[in-house]
Amino acid sequence: MKWWTSCLILLLPLWSPGQSLSLDDCYQLARENFPVIKKQDLLRQSTRYSIENTTRSWLPQLSVSGQATYQTDVTKIPVAMPGVPELSKDQYRIQGEVTQALYDGGVAKTQKALLKTGEALQLQQIEISFQSVKERVTQLFFSILLLDAQLQQQEIYKNNIVSSLEKTKAAAQNGTAAPVSVTELKAELIKADMGTAEMISDQHAIRETLALFIGAPVPARLVPPDPPGPDTAIRRPELGLFDLQKKNVTLQEKALTTGWAPRIAAFMQAGYGRPALNMLKNTFDAFAVGGIRFSFPLGSLYTYQNNKKIMELNRRELDADRETFLLNTRAALTKETNAINKYTKLLQQDSELIALRTQVTQSAMAQLENGVITTHEYITQLNAEHLARQLKNLHQVQLLNARITYQTISGY
């Protein structure tokens, strides 16, 4: 395409052998330097420990308890029986119990799934937060490219002034030009040097800011990106977040069912006390008992239906948020598409304007040499050509920036 060829012709002279930096390099460096990105490994480790803890709920659970009591009365046999002593009112017991879960109603499995989804949600949030950094890096990158192009054009402008100044000096020595013409060109050259110094200062500040984002020095050469054609597909990380949030709602809905599912466990108790299992034996003795324990918590059934309705409402809210996000994203993409079309047309007009301005400047130079016009009039025409070229530089970078912004918005 003509605009892209023109942009490359404009920026190629700025490239020289040596170190360079592309926009993709900036993205990668900024990602590595982004402090929140460093939380990803921490989140993964935390989730791994939590999942391990959930898995360990299937390990045998050991508990130890003991008690010493004094009671006002004890069990008595109303008739005297030889060999059956009266029970003591002070009683003691210490026991240990081992419980092995056999069926937990799917609680552990659901908790693992929720932990994994929670981890994925937090990681996706980090990706979304990086989008703003990516946009800022893009802005800084293209600001440097624009200033590079403007500095290049500024040097061409200064060379034209220097050339005109040398010719005017010679003409003044020959008496065909007024000395004030030399003074006016010298003043214009100083003005151009001031403009160059200002651009260099601005670019230095932008480079330092970009260096902070990428965590590395910015080399002299930045390689302009070569974006592909516009893609209508939207691949933003926010869409992945909406999908994960819906998945999380589904898991929470499943967890409601596990709240009232039955639990089955095997247990074994062993202890020592007075009395033991034989209540008619008033001496310290060891004891043991084992079996299967079954529980069915029904209290969560009272709120099950309402909680299920809440989950459905949450799911609908996420669908509404997703549609709103897509609408805003499509509107932003339409804006960038219009910008691409605008700058493409402006570049065509820029080329025509520069061609005309160049002819006018060349004619003015000839008239200045022949004393037909004043130096001020010549400078006016030279500035008009310089402004036209700077506008073209601006439109070229703006077009490239609009194409990259389109990619960023679409999630490319």
C-alpha positions in Angstrom: 0.0 0.0 0.0 1.2 3.5 -0.8 0.9 4.9 2.7 2.9 2.0 4.2 5.6 2.3 1.5 5.9 6.0 2.2 6.1 5.4 5.9 9.0 2.9 5.4 10.8 5.3 3.1 10.4 8.0 5.8 11.7 5.8 8.6 14.3 3.7 6.9 17.0 6.4 6.9 16.7 6.4 10.7 17.8 2.8 10.8 21.5 2.0 11.1 23.3 -1.2 11.9 23.4 -1.9 15.6 20.9 -2.5 18.5 17.2 -1.9 17.8 13.9 -2.3 19.6 10.6 -3.3 18.1 7.1 -2.7 19.6 6.8 -6.4 20.4 10.1 -6.3 22.2 8.7 -3.4 24.3 5.6 -5.4 25.1 7.7 -8.4 26.2 10.1 -6.3 28.3 7.2 -4.4 29.9 5.5 -7.7 30.8 8.6 -9.0 32.4 9.0 -5.7 34.3 5.4 -5.3 35.3 5.3 -5.9 39.1 1.8 -7.5 39.1 3.0 -10.1 36.6 5.4 -11.4 39.3 2.3 -12.4 41.4 1.4 -15.1 38.9 3.9 -17.6 40.3 2.9 -16.7 43.9 -0.8 -17.3 43.0 0.0 -20.7 41.4 2.0 -21.8 44.5 -0.8 -20.6 46.8 -3.4 -22.5 44.8 -1.2 -25.7 44.8 -0.9 -25.6 48.6 -4.7 -25.1 49.0 -5.4 -28.0 46.7 -3.0 -30.2 48.6 -4.8 -29.2 51.8 -8.2 -30.2 50.2 -6.7 -33.6 49.1 -5.5 -34.2 52.6 -9.1 -34.2 53.8 -9.2 -37.8 52.6 -6.3 -38.8 54.9 -7.3 -40.4 58.2 -8.2 -37.8 60.8 -7.0 -38.3 64.3 -8.4 -36.7 67.4 -7.7 -37.1 71.1 -10.0 -36.1 74.0 -10.3 -36.7 77.7 -12.5 -35.8 80.6 -12.8 -36.0 84.3 -16.2 -35.6 85.9 -18.0 -35.8 89.2 -21.7 -36.6 89.2 -24.3 -36.5 91.9 -25.6 -40.0 91.1 -24.7 -43.1 89.3 -26.5 -46.1 87.8 -27.5 -48.5 90.5 -29.1 -52.0 90.5 -32.0 -52.0 92.9 -31.1 -55.4 94.2 -27.9 -56.5 95.8 -25.8 -58.7 93.5 -22.6 -60.4 94.6 -19.5 -59.1 92.8 -21.2 -56.0 91.4 -19.7 -53.0 93.2 -21.2 -49.6 93.4 -20.0 -47.2 90.7 -17.9 -44.2 91.7 -19.3 -40.8 91.3 -15.9 -39.5 90.0 -15.3 -40.8 86.5 -12.3 -40.5 84.1 -11.8 -41.1 80.4 -9.2 -40.4 77.8 -9.7 -41.6 74.2 -8.4 -41.3 70.7 -10.4 -41.5 67.5 -9.3 -42.2 63.9 -11.9 -41.2 61.2 -11.5 -42.1 57.5 -13.8 -40.4 55.1 -15.4 -42.8 52.6 -17.8 -40.5 50.8 -18.0 -36.7 51.3 -20.8 -35.9 48.8 -18.4 -34.4 46.3 -17.2 -31.6 48.6 -13.5 -32.0 48.1 -13.8 -32.3 44.3 -15.9 -29.2 44.1 -13.5 -27.3 46.3 -10.6 -28.2 44.1 -12.5 -27.0 41.0 -13.3 -23.7 42.7 -9.7 -23.2 43.8 -8.5 -23.8 40.2 -11.1 -21.4 38.8 -10.3 -18.8 41.4 -6.6 -19.0 40.4 -7.6 -18.7 36.7 -9.7 -15.6 37.5 -6.9 -13.9 39.4 -4.4 -14.7 36.6 -6.9 -13.3 34.0 -7.3 -10.1 36.1 -3.5 -9.7 35.8 -3.7 -10.0 32.1 -6.4 -7.4 32.0 -4.4 -5.0 34.2 -1.5 -5.4 31.7 -3.6 -4.0 28.9 -3.3 -0.5 30.3 0.5 -0.8 30.4 0.5 -2.1 26.9 -1.5 0.9 25.7 0.8 3.3 27.5 3.9 1.6 26.0 2.3 1.9 22.5 1.7 5.6 23.0 5.3 6.2 24.1 6.7 4.1 21.3 4.9 6.0 18.6 5.7 9.4 20.2 9.4 8.5 19.8 8.9 7.4 16.2 7.1 10.7 15.4 9.8 12.8 16.9 12.4 10.8 15.0 10.6 11.6 11.8 10.2 15.2 12.7 13.9 15.5 13.7 14.8 14.1 10.3 12.7 16.6 8.5 14.0 19.4 10.8 17.6 18.6 9.6 16.4 18.8 6.0 14.8 22.2 6.8 18.0 23.5 8.4 20.1 22.3 5.5 17.8 24.3 3.1 18.3 27.4 5.3 22.1 26.9 5.4 22.2 26.5 1.6 20.1 29.7 1.2 22.3 31.5 3.7 25.5 30.7 1.8 24.0 31.9 -1.5 22.6 35.1 0.2 26.1 35.8 1.7 27.7 35.6 -1.7 25.0 37.8 -3.2 25.4 40.4 -0.4 29.1 40.5 -1.1 28.4 41.1 -4.7 25.9 43.8 -3.8 22.9 42.0 -5.3 21.3 41.2 -1.9 20.8 43.4 1.2 22.8 42.5 4.3 19.5 42.3 6.3 18.7 39.2 4.2 21.7 37.5 5.7 20.6 38.5 9.2 17.1 37.2 8.6 18.3 33.8 7.5 20.7 33.6 10.4 17.8 34.3 12.8 15.7 31.6 11.0 18.6 29.1 11.4 18.8 29.9 15.2 15.0 29.4 15.4 15.4 26.0 13.7 18.2 25.0 16.1 15.9 25.9 19.0 13.2 23.7 17.5 15.6 20.8 17.2 16.8 21.2 20.8 13.2 21.2 22.0 12.4 18.0 20.0 15.5 16.3 21.3 14.6 17.2 24.9 11.0 16.0 24.5 12.2 12.7 23.0 14.8 12.2 25.8 12.0 12.6 28.4 9.8 10.1 26.5 12.6 7.6 26.2 13.3 7.8 29.9 9.6 7.1 30.6 9.5 4.2 28.2 12.7 2.8 29.8 10.9 2.8 33.2 8.0 0.7 31.8 10.3 -1.8 30.0 13.0 -1.9 32.7 15.8 -1.4 30.1 17.5 1.5 28.2 15.8 2.5 25.0 18.2 2.2 22.0 18.5 4.8 19.3 16.7 2.8 16.7 13.0 1.8 17.1 11.7 -0.5 14.4 8.3 0.5 13.2 5.8 -2.4 13.4 4.2 -4.0 10.4 0.7 -4.7 11.5 -1.5 -7.1 9.6 -4.8 -6.1 8.1 -7.7 -5.4 10.5 -9.3 -8.5 12.0 -12.9 -8.3 13.0 -12.5 -11.0 15.7 -12.3 -9.8 19.3 -9.9 -11.7 21.5 -9.7 -9.4 24.6 -8.7 -11.0 27.9 -11.9 -9.6 29.4 -13.9 -12.1 27.4 -11.9 -14.9 29.0 -12.7 -13.4 32.4 -16.4 -13.4 31.7 -16.2 -17.1 30.7 -14.3 -18.0 33.9 -16.8 -16.0 36.0 -19.7 -18.0 34.5 -17.8 -21.2 35.1 -17.3 -20.2 38.7 -21.0 -19.5 39.2 -21.7 -23.0 37.8 -19.3 -24.5 40.3 -20.8 -22.5 43.2 -24.2 -23.8 42.1 -22.9 -27.3 42.2 -21.5 -26.7 45.7 -25.0 -25.9 46.9 -25.9 -29.5 46.1 -22.9 -30.9 48.0 -24.0 -28.9 51.0 -26.8 -31.3 51.8 -25.2 -34.5 50.3 -24.7 -37.4 52.7 -21.3 -38.1 54.3 -20.0 -41.6 55.2 -16.9 -42.3 57.2 -15.4 -45.2 59.0 -14.1 -44.6 62.6 -12.2 -46.4 65.3 -12.1 -45.3 69.0 -9.7 -46.5 71.6 -9.3 -45.3 75.2 -8.8 -45.9 78.9 -11.0 -44.9 81.7 -13.3 -45.6 84.6 -15.8 -47.0 83.8 -14.9 -48.4 80.4 -17.5 -50.0 78.1 -18.7 -52.3 80.9 -20.7 -49.9 83.1 -20.9 -52.4 85.9 -17.2 -52.6 86.3 -15.9 -49.9 88.7 -12.2 -50.1 87.7 -9.9 -48.5 85.2 -9.9 -50.5 81.9 -9.1 -50.1 78.2 -11.7 -50.1 75.6 -12.2 -49.9 71.8 -15.1 -49.5 69.4 -15.3 -49.1 65.6 -17.8 -48.8 62.9 -19.4 -46.7 60.1 -20.7 -43.2 60.7 -23.4 -41.7 58.4 -24.6 -38.1 58.4 -27.1 -36.2 56.3 -27.0 -32.4 56.8 -30.4 -31.1 55.7 -30.1 -27.6 57.1 -28.9 -26.1 53.7 -32.0 -27.3 52.0 -33.9 -24.4 53.6 -31.9 -21.9 51.5 -31.1 -24.1 48.5 -33.8 -22.8 46.1 -33.1 -19.1 46.9 -29.4 -19.6 46.5 -29.9 -21.3 43.2 -32.0 -18.3 42.0 -29.2 -16.0 43.1 -26.7 -18.0 41.0 -29.0 -17.6 38.0 -29.2 -13.9 38.5 -25.5 -13.7 38.7 -25.2 -15.6 35.4 -27.6 -13.1 33.7 -25.6 -10.2 35.1 -22.4 -11.6 33.6 -24.1 -12.0 30.2 -25.3 -8.4 30.4 -21.8 -7.2 31.3 -20.3 -9.2 28.5 -22.7 -7.7 25.9 -21.9 -4.2 27.2 -18.2 -4.8 26.9 -18.6 -6.1 23.4 -20.7 -3.1 22.4 -18.1 -0.7 23.8 -15.2 -2.6 22.1 -17.0 -2.6 18.7 -17.6 1.1 19.1 -13.9 1.7 19.8 -12.9 -0.5 16.8 -15.2 1.5 14.6 -13.6 4.7 15.8 -10.1 3.4 14.9 -11.4 2.1 11.5 -12.6 5.6 10.7 -9.2 7.0 11.9 -7.4 4.6 9.6 -9.5 5.7 6.6 -9.0 9.4 7.5 -5.2 9.2 7.7 -5.0 7.2 4.5 -6.9 9.9 2.6 -4.8 12.7 4.3 -1.6 11.0 3.3 -2.7 11.1 -0.3 -3.4 14.8 0.0 -0.2 15.3 1.8 1.8 14.0 -1.1 0.0 16.3 -3.5 0.4 19.3 -1.2 4.2 18.7 -0.7 4.7 18.4 -4.5 3.0 21.8 -5.0 4.8 23.4 -2.0 8.2 22.1 -3.3 7.5 23.8 -6.7 6.6 27.0 -5.0 9.7 27.0 -2.8 12.0 26.3 -5.7 10.4 29.2 -7.6 10.8 31.4 -4.6 14.5 30.5 -4.3 15.0 31.5 -7.9 13.2 34.7 -7.4 15.2 35.4 -4.2 18.5 34.9 -6.1 17.3 37.3 -8.8 16.1 39.9 -6.2 12.5 39.6 -7.2 11.3 38.8 -3.7 12.6 39.4 -0.2 14.2 36.9 2.1 11.2 37.1 4.4 8.9 36.1 1.5 11.2 33.2 0.7 11.3 32.0 4.3 7.5 32.1 4.4 7.3 29.7 1.4 10.1 27.5 2.9 8.2 27.2 6.2 5.0 26.3 4.3 6.8 23.4 2.6 8.4 22.4 5.9 5.0 22.4 7.7 3.5 20.3 4.9 6.2 17.7 5.3 5.9 17.6 9.1 2.1 17.1 8.7 2.8 14.1 6.5 5.2 12.7 9.1 2.5 13.2 11.7 -0.2 11.5 9.6 2.1 8.6 8.7 2.8 7.9 12.4 -0.9 8.5 13.3 -2.0 6.0 10.7 0.4 3.3 11.9 -0.6 4.1 15.5 -4.3 3.7 14.6 -3.6 0.3 13.1 -1.7 -0.9 16.2 -4.4 0.6 18.4 -7.0 -1.4 16.4 -5.0 -4.5 17.1 -4.7 -3.7 20.8 -8.4 -3.0 21.2 -9.3 -6.2 19.4 -6.9 -8.2 21.7 -4.5 -9.2 18.9 
